[in-house]
Amino acid sequence: MKLLYLWVENHKEMIKNQSFNISNSYHIDFDMQFNRLHISKNKEYIENFYGNNILDITAIVGRNGTGKTTITRSLYKICDSVNPVDDDEYYPAYITKHIVIYEVESQQEGEPSKLIIHYFLSKDPSVEITEDIVVDLINLKDVKGDEFERAEKQHNMTTVYFTNAFEVNNVLDNQGFSEFSSSGTHKSLAYTPMLSLHRAFINLRENYGSKQSEGGLIVSVIEQYAQNMTRDFKLSYATAQSYNYLIATRYFPGAIARILPVMKDFKISITEFGQYIKYKRGFIGLSKMDWHVMFIRNNIYEYIALNYKKYHWEQMYVNIICEIALFVSLTWDINFEKVEHRYSSLNKNKSFEILLEQIKDNEENTPKKELIRRIRNVQGIDLSIIKEFIEIVDRYEELNILATSTWYKQVQNFLEDYDKIKNIEIEQTINYGFNPLIELIIEQYNNKKTIYSRMINIIPQPMSSGEIALINIFATVYSAMKKRTSGSILLIIDEIDAFLHPKWQQDILTHITRWINESEFFYKKKVQLVVATHSPIILSDIPRDNIIYLKEPFEVYPSGQLTFGANISTLFYDSFFMEKGSIGAIARREIQWAIDNIENTNLNLDNRKRLVYIINNIGDKFLRENLKSYPIYIESAKESRDDL
C-alpha cells in the first residue's frame, strides 16, 4: 500500500486548502470549488526507481517555520489507520476535513491496482478519471460496522515517524505522538529522543519486576526499590542510546560500520545492588526501604562483591541474592537506631549479628535468617541459595506476594538460564565481533522477565552528535522493520540531515535504500520514505516531481527547477529560496560595502585597510580579481605594504 495524495481544508488554522502529492505515480488534484477529484496515471513514472522494496521517496523542503514538521506529523496522524469521524461528536483536532488517497497493488498479474480514497467532506466528492482506474471511496463520516472492518483490513500500512530533534513537545499532552496497534500488529510507531527517554525510563523501572505476572497489580516493596534505583534519568537515556548502539554494532551493513569507527568496541558494567544509596550521608530522611537497602549493601553486598569484580555473570548473581536478602529482611521490623552510632563498622560480623539478633528465632524466622547468613558467606555462584529462597517463598504466606511478581520470574529464569549463559564470556571491553552477548542483550532488552536489560550497562566509546544521529536513524529503521507491522511501511523522517556531515548527507539515502532492499532481516518489506530536509545534497537524489516546496508557511510552491543530480548551489537558490545568495550575511554585507566604496577616493586610512582586507579574502576568484583592478585598491594595497 502506498500513500499518493493528501488534501487538507483547515488544520489548526495553519494548513488551509492545500494539496500534497506524496507520490508522482499519479497526477491528482482536488477542485474544492466543484468538489471534484481529478485522477490520472503518470505515464512517465518509473516503478522501483530506488529498488524493489522502496515504493517511493518524497522530500519536503522549505525555510524554518514554513511547516515541514507540522506536515510530517499530520501525515503520521492521518495515515495511521481508518479514522472515522462524527460531526456531532468530539473528534481529534488533526482530523480536519481532508482527503487521503492510497494505492493498493494488485495481488495477481494483469489486474489493475486499486485506489482507496478516504474522505471527510461536507458532501461526497465526484471523481473524474481519465482511464481504467479502480476506485474505492470511503466516507469517514459513515463508515461503521462491517464497512469499517473491511476498510480497516484494506488499510494495510504502518506509519513510522522519526526525528533526532530533542523536543519537549513530543511528550506533552495533545502535542505528542500516540501509537496505535490492532490485534498485536503495529499500525503506527514513533521514535524521538524525548519519547526514547520516556520509554527507556518506564522500561527500566518495569524491568525491576514490580508488575505482577497476572492482573497488572504492583508489588509495593519491589516498586519502591525500582523507583529508588531509577531516579536518575541519565541512566534511562544512556540505556536507550546503548540499545541503538548495540543494534548498530550487530546488524548495520559494513558500508555504514566502516564510516563509524566508534562501533569498533564498547565496554560493559553491571548495575550495583542499591547503588542509589551509595553516596547517602548520615541517617536523616531514610525510609524503611532505605534502611534495609543500606543494611544489605553495607553488610552483605560490599562484603562479598569484592570477590566477583572480574566476572559479570557472578556480579549479576550477587545482585540477585542481595535483592533476595532485601525482600526477606523487609518482612522484619529491625531497629537500626541500635547500631546507628556504629554506622562506620556496619560491615563487621559483630554489627551484622547485632541486627539479626533482633529477630526472634522461630519456625518462620529461622530459615530466613539462615538464608541471609548463607548469602553473606557465599563463595562463587551457588544456585542452591536461589532454590532455597524459592522454597521459602512457597512455604511462608507473607512472602507469597513475591511469587506473583515479574521480579520473581526473573529470579526463576536466571536459575533456568544459567547453564546456557555461563559459557558466554564477558570481557571488560567487547569488540564488534562478539555477537553472542550482543544478541542476548538485544533479544532480552524488552523482556521484563529477565534481568539482563536492567543489570547490563553498555558503555560505547565517546560519540559525536553526527555519529549518534546516524546510529539513531538506522537503529530506528531496524527496530520498525523488525516489529510486527501491517503491510507496507510509511517511514517519515523529519530533519533527516540534522547533525550529519555533508559526506554523510551525500550517502544517507543510498545506505537506507540499499539496506532495506538487500537485508535479509527485513523479509522484503515495502517501504515508502517521506523526508523533511534542509539539505540540497539530499534533494539532489530526488526527482523534482517528488518534492513538496514550502515557500510561505504551509503553502505549496510549484517549482520548475530540475533537482535530480543538480548542482547544490543551484538548489540553494531555487529549492531553498535563497534569493540573497548562498553566502553568509556578514560576508554579503562587507563585500557590498567594498563594492559601494571601490571608487571612493575619500576613504580614510582605516577604511582603506578594511577595503584591502575584504577584497583579499573574497573566495570568488572572478569577483576578487575584478575588484583588485580598481585604482583605489592598488593604491591602498601599496600603502599597506609600505606600513610593514
C-alpha positions as MATLAB code, in Angstrom:
seq = 'MKLLYLWVENHKEMIKNQSFNISNSYHIDFDMQFNRLHISKNKEYIENFYGNNILDITAIVGRNGTGKTTITRSLYKICDSVNPVDDDEYYPAYITKHIVIYEVESQQEGEPSKLIIHYFLSKDPSVEITEDIVVDLINLKDVKGDEFERAEKQHNMTTVYFTNAFEVNNVLDNQGFSEFSSSGTHKSLAYTPMLSLHRAFINLRENYGSKQSEGGLIVSVIEQYAQNMTRDFKLSYATAQSYNYLIATRYFPGAIARILPVMKDFKISITEFGQYIKYKRGFIGLSKMDWHVMFIRNNIYEYIALNYKKYHWEQMYVNIICEIALFVSLTWDINFEKVEHRYSSLNKNKSFEILLEQIKDNEENTPKKELIRRIRNVQGIDLSIIKEFIEIVDRYEELNILATSTWYKQVQNFLEDYDKIKNIEIEQTINYGFNPLIELIIEQYNNKKTIYSRMINIIPQPMSSGEIALINIFATVYSAMKKRTSGSILLIIDEIDAFLHPKWQQDILTHITRWINESEFFYKKKVQLVVATHSPIILSDIPRDNIIYLKEPFEVYPSGQLTFGANISTLFYDSFFMEKGSIGAIARREIQWAIDNIENTNLNLDNRKRLVYIINNIGDKFLRENLKSYPIYIESAKESRDDL';
ca = [
       0.000    0.000    0.000;
       1.372    3.407   -0.977;
       0.322    6.918    0.057;
      -0.348    9.043   -3.025;
      -2.085   12.249   -2.032;
      -3.383   14.372    0.831;
      -5.686   17.385    0.706;
      -6.413   19.364    3.882;
      -9.088   22.035    4.246;
      -8.037   23.611    7.550;
      -5.623   22.048   10.010;
      -5.449   24.052   13.257;
      -5.725   27.319   11.290;
      -2.338   26.540    9.731;
      -2.712   24.242    6.729;
      -5.552   25.655    4.626;
      -6.857   24.270    1.322;
      -3.557   22.620    0.460;
      -2.820   19.603   -1.716;
       0.229   17.406   -1.120;
       1.245   14.980   -3.862;
       3.245   12.424   -1.925;
       3.986   10.179   -4.898;
       4.221   11.199   -8.536;
       2.934    7.843   -9.829;
      -0.427    9.599  -10.391;
      -1.481   13.130  -11.252;
      -4.075   14.048   -8.615;
      -5.794   17.355   -7.981;
      -8.814   18.359   -5.908;
     -11.011   21.191   -7.165;
     -12.571   22.478   -3.968;
     -14.975   24.813   -5.804;
     -16.639   21.949   -7.655;
     -15.829   19.279   -5.045;
     -14.168   17.189   -7.735;
     -11.117   14.917   -7.770;
      -9.117   14.606  -10.992;
      -7.020   11.446  -11.199;
      -4.809   10.144  -13.994;
      -1.765    7.907  -14.193;
       1.660    9.422  -14.719;
       2.889    7.727  -17.901;
       6.481    8.785  -17.184;
       6.599    7.258  -13.694;
       9.286    4.586  -13.191;
       8.399    1.753  -10.811;
      11.072    0.553   -8.374;
      13.349    3.510   -9.187;
      15.009    3.164   -5.753;
      14.839   -0.647   -5.627;
      12.237   -3.381   -5.375;
      11.432   -2.735   -1.714;
      11.268    1.070   -1.906;
       7.837    2.256   -3.002;
       8.873    5.897   -3.364;
      10.871    8.717   -1.794;
       9.407   12.186   -1.261;
      11.106   15.253    0.222;
       9.521   18.238    1.954;
      11.669   21.392    1.843;
      11.289   24.984    2.934;
      12.536   27.638    5.297;
      12.266   27.218    9.049;
       8.701   27.918   10.118;
       7.065   27.016    6.803;
       5.501   23.866    8.240;
       7.679   20.892    7.338;
       7.436   19.325   10.789;
       3.698   20.046   11.097;
       3.051   18.358    7.742;
       5.128   15.285    8.602;
       3.288   14.969   11.912;
      -0.059   15.322   10.135;
       0.883   12.529    7.741;
       1.757   10.354   10.719;
      -1.558   11.046   12.443;
      -3.885   10.886    9.449;
      -2.358    7.822    7.789;
      -2.045    5.526   10.787;
      -5.434    3.889   10.216;
      -9.003    4.437    9.073;
     -10.163    7.409   11.160;
     -13.977    7.546   11.217;
     -15.481   10.834   12.392;
     -18.850   12.122   13.507;
     -19.875   15.760   13.069;
     -21.964   15.522   16.229;
     -19.178   14.133   18.370;
     -15.816   15.427   19.503;
     -13.001   14.248   17.280;
      -9.248   14.928   17.452;
      -8.134   18.273   16.082;
      -5.894   16.679   13.466;
      -8.924   15.126   11.721;
      -9.960   18.221    9.818;
     -11.850   17.954    6.558;
      -9.458   16.125    4.300;
      -8.921   13.604    1.525;
      -6.244   10.937    1.626;
      -5.601    8.575   -1.297;
      -3.708    5.289   -1.237;
      -2.767    2.815   -3.942;
      -3.110   -0.899   -3.279;
      -1.021   -3.044   -5.577;
      -2.838   -5.856   -7.367;
      -2.168   -9.293   -5.965;
      -2.486  -11.040   -9.338;
      -0.658  -10.279  -12.553;
      -2.770   -8.431  -15.097;
      -5.170   -6.955  -12.526;
      -5.134   -3.149  -12.174;
      -4.100   -1.520   -8.936;
      -6.874   -0.024   -6.824;
      -7.047    3.452   -5.342;
      -8.606    3.787   -1.898;
      -9.941    7.270   -1.148;
     -10.677    8.174    2.469;
     -12.548   11.447    2.718;
     -14.157   13.638    5.340;
     -16.050   16.401    3.498;
     -19.316   18.300    3.738;
     -20.640   16.286    0.799;
     -19.442   13.387   -1.321;
     -16.857   14.333   -3.956;
     -17.133   13.432   -7.626;
     -14.190   11.618   -9.164;
     -13.024   12.349  -12.686;
     -10.860    9.517  -14.033;
      -9.251    9.643  -17.454;
      -8.530    5.919  -17.786;
      -9.261    2.491  -16.358;
      -8.590    3.029  -12.652;
     -10.406    1.094   -9.917;
     -11.502    3.401   -7.098;
     -12.950    2.618   -3.669;
     -14.495    5.677   -1.967;
     -14.766    5.544    1.831;
     -16.724    8.269    3.628;
     -15.155    8.603    7.077;
     -18.411   10.041    8.445;
     -20.424    6.960    7.532;
     -18.018    4.026    7.760;
     -19.359    1.759   10.510;
     -19.745   -1.912   11.397;
     -18.820   -4.328    8.626;
     -17.828   -1.453    6.332;
     -15.390   -0.172    8.919;
     -13.877   -3.635    9.429;
     -13.470   -4.012    5.666;
     -11.881   -0.555    5.368;
      -9.570   -1.210    8.292;
      -8.473   -4.510    6.777;
      -7.846   -2.744    3.456;
      -5.633   -0.170    5.188;
      -2.529   -2.336    5.018;
       0.095    0.174    6.129;
       2.098    1.144    9.218;
       3.264    4.739    9.683;
       6.632    5.290   11.361;
       7.825    8.737   12.486;
      11.428    9.536   13.395;
      13.329   12.677   14.335;
      16.649   13.387   16.045;
      15.284   16.735   17.304;
      15.099   16.847   21.109;
      11.689   18.494   21.577;
       9.725   18.508   24.807;
       6.553   18.899   22.686;
       6.925   15.266   21.712;
       5.762   14.158   25.162;
       3.358   16.943   26.158;
      -0.349   16.113   26.294;
      -2.135   16.628   22.953;
       1.152   17.514   21.268;
       2.966   14.219   21.363;
       2.840   11.044   19.339;
       0.402    8.334   20.243;
       0.952    4.856   18.855;
      -1.700    2.524   17.571;
      -1.852   -1.260   17.353;
      -4.574   -3.638   16.229;
      -4.648   -7.271   17.345;
      -0.959   -7.144   18.230;
       0.008   -5.578   14.883;
       1.576   -2.116   14.930;
      -0.196    0.492   12.797;
       1.903    3.460   13.912;
       5.273    3.830   15.647;
       7.069    6.990   16.755;
      10.742    7.457   17.597;
      12.011   10.759   19.003;
      14.710   11.492   21.615;
      12.109   12.585   24.177;
       9.970    9.515   23.555;
      13.051    7.275   23.719;
      13.964    8.817   27.059;
      10.408    8.476   28.352;
      10.088    4.852   27.220;
      13.525    3.916   28.498;
      12.663    5.332   31.912;
       9.402    3.359   32.068;
      11.073    0.213   30.725;
      13.946    0.439   33.168;
      11.564    0.799   36.104;
       9.342   -2.035   34.915;
      12.416   -4.178   34.274;
      12.904   -4.343   38.021;
       9.874   -6.606   38.001;
       7.373   -4.694   40.107;
       4.432   -5.776   37.962;
       2.594   -8.945   38.822;
       2.659  -11.689   36.221;
      -1.110  -11.595   36.022;
      -3.573   -8.840   36.809;
      -1.170   -5.929   36.443;
      -1.026   -5.079   40.178;
       2.041   -3.600   41.818;
       4.113   -5.350   44.465;
       4.887   -2.372   46.670;
       8.315   -3.342   48.039;
       9.690   -4.122   44.590;
       8.101   -0.961   43.205;
       9.780    1.130   45.908;
      13.142   -0.425   45.138;
      12.575    0.128   41.398;
      11.730    3.801   41.960;
      14.840    4.344   44.035;
      17.081    2.589   41.514;
      15.717    4.591   38.569;
      15.759    8.121   39.967;
      18.433    9.270   37.530;
      17.032    9.963   34.045;
      20.576    9.991   32.647;
      20.742    6.238   33.145;
      17.495    5.798   31.203;
      18.687    7.885   28.277;
      22.032    6.088   28.244;
      20.113    2.802   28.143;
      18.093    3.904   25.105;
      21.199    5.114   23.267;
      23.088    1.950   24.172;
      20.330   -0.225   22.720;
      20.553    1.656   19.407;
      24.323    1.316   19.556;
      24.082   -2.454   20.020;
      21.782   -2.730   17.007;
      24.386   -0.765   15.066;
      27.285   -2.993   16.085;
      25.372   -6.170   15.325;
      23.204   -5.509   12.292;
      24.440   -2.471   10.382;
      25.842   -3.216    6.927;
      29.605   -2.982    6.542;
      29.394    0.224    4.492;
      27.951    2.055    7.491;
      30.157    0.347   10.044;
      33.263    1.477    8.162;
      32.331    5.151    8.466;
      31.666    4.838   12.211;
      34.899    3.864   13.982;
      33.038    4.243   17.281;
      31.379    0.890   16.553;
      34.663   -0.986   16.902;
      34.315   -1.753   20.603;
      32.495   -0.862   23.786;
      32.687   -1.503   27.500;
      30.140   -3.008   29.826;
      29.452   -2.686   33.506;
      26.946   -4.252   35.865;
      24.500   -2.176   37.891;
      25.330   -2.409   41.580;
      22.779   -3.534   44.118;
      21.290   -0.481   45.892;
      23.639    1.892   44.092;
      21.304    4.860   44.694;
      22.196    4.790   48.382;
      25.921    4.526   47.786;
      26.558    8.233   48.302;
      23.993    8.945   51.006;
      25.474   10.521   54.094;
      24.008   10.161   57.554;
      20.681    8.680   58.589;
      18.273   11.601   58.345;
      15.366   11.158   55.980;
      15.863    7.454   55.343;
      12.716    5.424   54.729;
      12.274    1.879   55.976;
      13.264    0.694   52.496;
      16.408    2.887   52.572;
      17.451    1.477   55.941;
      17.137   -2.077   54.709;
      18.944   -1.332   51.449;
      21.774    0.314   53.403;
      21.912   -2.646   55.766;
      22.114   -5.184   52.913;
      24.548   -3.071   50.892;
      26.990   -2.439   53.749;
      26.699   -5.794   55.477;
      26.336   -8.172   52.537;
      26.924   -6.604   49.108;
      30.181   -4.815   49.937;
      31.317   -7.824   51.963;
      31.005  -10.332   49.117;
      31.117   -8.227   45.929;
      34.892   -7.821   46.031;
      35.263  -11.494   45.155;
      33.218  -11.065   41.942;
      34.634   -7.918   40.324;
      36.119   -9.725   37.312;
      33.156  -11.886   36.381;
      29.984  -10.205   35.177;
      27.637  -13.183   35.487;
      28.753  -13.533   39.114;
      28.135   -9.806   39.675;
      24.565  -10.306   38.431;
      24.230  -13.286   40.726;
      25.392  -11.165   43.686;
      22.749   -8.552   42.818;
      20.028  -11.220   42.722;
      20.900  -12.757   46.065;
      21.202   -9.307   47.666;
      17.722   -8.451   46.346;
      16.517  -11.728   47.851;
      18.069  -10.733   51.178;
      16.453   -7.290   50.947;
      12.916   -8.528   50.312;
      13.246  -11.192   53.000;
      14.556   -8.670   55.565;
      11.699   -6.265   54.811;
       9.331   -8.733   56.492;
      11.035   -7.841   59.786;
      10.919   -4.664   61.890;
      14.578   -4.003   62.630;
      15.603   -1.187   64.974;
      18.534    0.299   63.116;
      18.951    3.007   65.775;
      20.684    0.440   67.989;
      23.674    0.475   65.697;
      23.299    3.957   64.236;
      26.308    5.279   66.139;
      28.358    2.367   64.820;
      27.480    3.021   61.148;
      31.121    3.105   60.094;
      31.581   -0.503   61.195;
      28.297   -1.935   59.937;
      30.114   -4.320   57.654;
      31.733   -6.156   60.554;
      30.416   -9.513   61.708;
      29.518   -8.263   65.155;
      27.302   -5.440   63.892;
      25.724   -7.777   61.353;
      24.787  -10.208   64.116;
      23.517   -7.399   66.391;
      20.936   -6.585   63.762;
      19.920  -10.171   63.105;
      19.663  -10.942   66.830;
      16.699   -8.574   66.999;
      14.727  -11.163   65.021;
      13.252  -13.923   67.122;
      14.249  -17.447   66.287;
      11.090  -19.369   65.488;
       9.777  -21.705   62.818;
       9.159  -18.822   60.397;
      12.179  -16.574   61.014;
      14.995  -19.077   61.464;
      15.078  -20.336   57.853;
      15.071  -16.736   56.605;
      17.932  -15.732   58.926;
      19.961  -18.743   57.880;
      19.339  -17.928   54.232;
      20.688  -14.383   54.757;
      23.736  -15.768   56.582;
      24.340  -18.159   53.688;
      24.106  -15.246   51.263;
      26.628  -13.244   53.265;
      29.142  -16.062   53.234;
      28.636  -17.231   49.658;
      31.649  -18.009   47.512;
      31.196  -18.422   43.774;
      27.797  -18.981   42.190;
      25.739  -21.237   44.438;
      22.368  -21.768   42.755;
      21.100  -23.710   45.756;
      20.656  -20.361   47.542;
      18.114  -19.299   44.910;
      16.426  -22.694   45.125;
      16.196  -22.385   48.898;
      14.649  -18.922   48.553;
      12.008  -20.299   46.178;
      11.142  -22.970   48.740;
      10.819  -20.317   51.474;
       8.519  -18.200   49.285;
       6.310  -21.222   48.689;
       6.296  -22.032   52.396;
       5.554  -18.680   54.062;
       2.410  -16.653   53.410;
       3.974  -13.210   53.933;
       6.400  -13.886   51.072;
       3.796  -15.363   48.716;
       3.151  -11.934   47.197;
       6.685  -12.005   45.755;
       5.798  -15.152   43.821;
       3.215  -13.197   41.817;
       5.739  -10.598   40.667;
       7.674  -10.381   37.428;
      10.806   -9.947   39.553;
      10.265  -13.457   40.924;
      10.002  -14.742   37.360;
      13.352  -13.071   36.651;
      14.917  -14.967   39.539;
      13.483  -18.236   38.261;
      14.623  -17.529   34.703;
      18.173  -16.808   35.836;
      18.159  -20.148   37.605;
      16.908  -21.882   34.461;
      19.100  -19.937   32.008;
      22.389  -20.044   33.853;
      23.676  -23.225   32.259;
      23.140  -21.627   28.829;
      24.573  -18.177   29.549;
      27.537  -19.106   31.735;
      29.547  -20.091   28.661;
      29.178  -16.621   27.151;
      32.323  -14.971   28.394;
      32.046  -11.265   29.089;
      35.197   -9.227   28.823;
      35.534   -5.738   30.237;
      35.865   -4.439   26.664;
      33.900   -6.068   23.850;
      34.890   -5.848   20.189;
      32.317   -5.606   17.447;
      32.708   -9.290   16.520;
      31.457  -10.540   19.886;
      27.985  -11.472   18.694;
      26.583  -13.895   21.341;
      26.477  -11.284   24.096;
      25.148   -8.560   21.784;
      22.389  -10.834   20.513;
      21.469  -11.862   24.066;
      21.091   -8.243   25.196;
      19.159   -7.150   22.089;
      16.866  -10.156   22.361;
      16.213   -9.553   26.049;
      16.146   -5.727   26.013;
      12.340   -5.543   26.138;
      11.851   -8.788   28.038;
      10.850   -7.814   31.543;
      11.032  -11.423   32.698;
      14.837  -11.454   32.569;
      17.393   -9.415   34.470;
      19.772   -8.580   31.632;
      18.335   -5.286   30.433;
      18.452   -3.690   33.879;
      21.766   -5.098   35.032;
      23.985   -4.893   31.941;
      25.106   -1.345   31.138;
      26.599   -0.759   27.695;
      29.238    1.973   27.555;
      30.146    2.958   23.975;
      33.206    4.978   23.097;
      32.544    8.753   23.175;
      30.381    9.606   20.151;
      29.887   12.794   18.172;
      26.388   14.158   17.627;
      26.664   13.103   13.977;
      27.516    9.515   14.911;
      24.618    9.397   17.363;
      22.255   10.804   14.731;
      23.320    8.260   12.112;
      23.074    5.380   14.580;
      19.611    6.545   15.697;
      18.321    6.708   12.111;
      19.433    3.206   11.193;
      18.523    1.674   14.567;
      15.034    3.131   14.104;
      14.736    1.621   10.632;
      15.839   -1.735   12.039;
      13.521   -1.568   15.062;
      10.492   -0.613   12.961;
      11.171   -3.186   10.256;
      11.616   -5.991   12.778;
       8.324   -5.323   14.564;
       5.084   -6.972   13.590;
       3.716   -4.292   11.303;
       0.746   -4.019    8.974;
       1.681   -4.298    5.308;
       3.957   -1.630    3.878;
       5.729    0.990    5.982;
       5.362    4.735    5.519;
       8.673    5.894    7.022;
       8.593    9.616    7.859;
      11.960   11.139    8.830;
      11.905   14.753    9.976;
      15.158   16.705    9.508;
      16.987   13.687    8.098;
      20.132   15.781    7.652;
      20.290   17.003   11.278;
      23.838   16.711   12.700;
      25.141   14.906    9.598;
      28.356   15.930    7.851;
      27.840   16.737    4.123;
      29.565   13.457    3.162;
      27.073   11.508    5.276;
      24.217   13.529    3.792;
      25.508   12.522    0.375;
      25.262    8.813    1.225;
      22.340    8.611    3.661;
      19.602    7.693    1.158;
      21.916    5.227   -0.586;
      22.606    3.439    2.702;
      18.943    3.369    3.763;
      17.568    2.146    0.433;
      20.325   -0.419   -0.100;
      19.843   -1.802    3.419;
      16.067   -2.123    3.024;
      16.408   -3.652   -0.424;
      19.157   -6.123    0.384;
      18.923   -7.007    4.088;
      17.689  -10.490    4.869;
      16.438   -9.222    8.237;
      13.506   -7.356    6.719;
      11.804  -10.118    4.710;
      11.243   -7.905    1.650;
       9.044   -5.388    3.429;
       7.927   -2.487    1.244;
       8.863    0.993    2.448;
       7.806    4.473    1.324;
      10.005    7.325    2.582;
       8.942   10.893    3.273;
      11.808   13.082    4.468;
      11.872   16.705    5.589;
      15.241   18.315    4.947;
      17.281   21.492    4.649;
      19.977   19.734    2.650;
      20.430   20.430   -1.073;
      22.695   17.365   -1.152;
      19.818   15.084   -0.158;
      17.488   16.936   -2.510;
      19.787   16.146   -5.440;
      18.921   12.448   -5.010;
      15.187   13.063   -5.567;
      13.372   13.979   -8.819;
      11.529   17.317   -8.928;
       8.036   15.772   -9.029;
       8.693   14.042   -5.695;
       9.467   17.268   -3.841;
       6.994   19.393   -1.879;
       8.211   23.021   -1.738;
       7.027   25.335    1.033;
       7.932   28.952    0.299;
       5.449   30.565    2.685;
       4.037   28.898    5.827;
       2.004   25.841    4.788;
       1.753   26.929    1.171;
       2.950   24.525   -1.509;
       5.011   26.299   -4.138;
       5.419   24.851   -7.670;
       8.991   24.822   -8.947;
      10.300   24.361  -12.465;
      13.842   23.642  -11.302;
      15.115   20.108  -12.000;
      16.631   18.722   -8.801;
      17.867   15.218   -9.552;
      21.644   15.421   -9.872;
      21.512   19.230   -9.838;
      24.383   21.391   -8.641;
      23.810   22.141   -4.975;
      24.486   25.867   -5.498;
      21.597   25.957   -7.960;
      19.396   24.065   -5.495;
      20.185   26.616   -2.801;
      18.846   29.445   -4.942;
      15.677   27.771   -6.249;
      14.690   24.937   -3.913;
      15.648   26.664   -0.665;
      14.607   30.176   -1.737;
      17.983   31.801   -1.056;
      17.183   34.935   -3.073;
      20.060   36.832   -1.486;
      22.608   34.238   -2.500;
      24.285   31.364   -0.738;
      26.979   33.242    1.198;
      26.729   34.355    4.811;
      25.047   37.630    5.705;
      28.244   39.127    7.177;
      30.214   38.350    4.008;
      27.392   39.740    1.856;
      27.316   42.968    3.878;
      31.081   43.506    3.860;
      31.507   42.681    0.152;
      28.669   45.053   -0.674;
      30.455   47.774    1.335;
      33.641   47.137   -0.663;
      31.730   47.336   -3.963;
      29.979   50.543   -2.877;
      33.338   52.156   -1.965;
      35.592   50.792   -4.692;
      35.662   54.211   -6.398;
      35.504   56.314   -3.219;
      38.762   58.334   -3.167;
      37.814   59.986    0.120;
      38.274   56.851    2.271;
      40.421   57.411    5.345;
      43.428   55.187    6.152;
      41.476   52.733    8.352;
      38.769   52.242    5.733;
      41.413   51.747    3.014;
      42.939   48.941    5.115;
      39.451   47.483    5.584;
      38.845   47.604    1.830;
      42.098   45.744    1.095;
      41.406   43.134    3.780;
      37.895   42.391    2.467;
      38.938   42.134   -1.178;
      41.966   39.933   -0.406;
      39.712   37.455    1.436;
      36.910   37.117   -1.137;
      36.713   33.456   -2.143;
      35.118   34.054   -5.540;
      38.157   34.452   -7.817;
      36.376   36.396  -10.583;
      34.950   38.977   -8.162;
      38.187   39.232   -6.166;
      40.398   39.853   -9.197;
      37.888   42.295  -10.678;
      37.892   44.439   -7.513;
      41.689   44.288   -7.322;
      41.904   46.012  -10.711;
      40.465   49.303   -9.364;
      42.967   52.141   -8.639;
      41.732   52.661   -5.079;
      42.588   49.023   -4.227;
      46.027   49.183   -5.918;
      46.903   52.391   -4.082;
      45.566   51.168   -0.725;
      47.357   47.809   -1.048;
      50.659   49.629   -1.716;
      50.105   51.806    1.375;
      49.528   48.671    3.462;
      52.778   47.112    2.233;
      54.705   50.324    2.897;
      53.477   50.290    6.502;
      55.084   46.883    7.135;
];
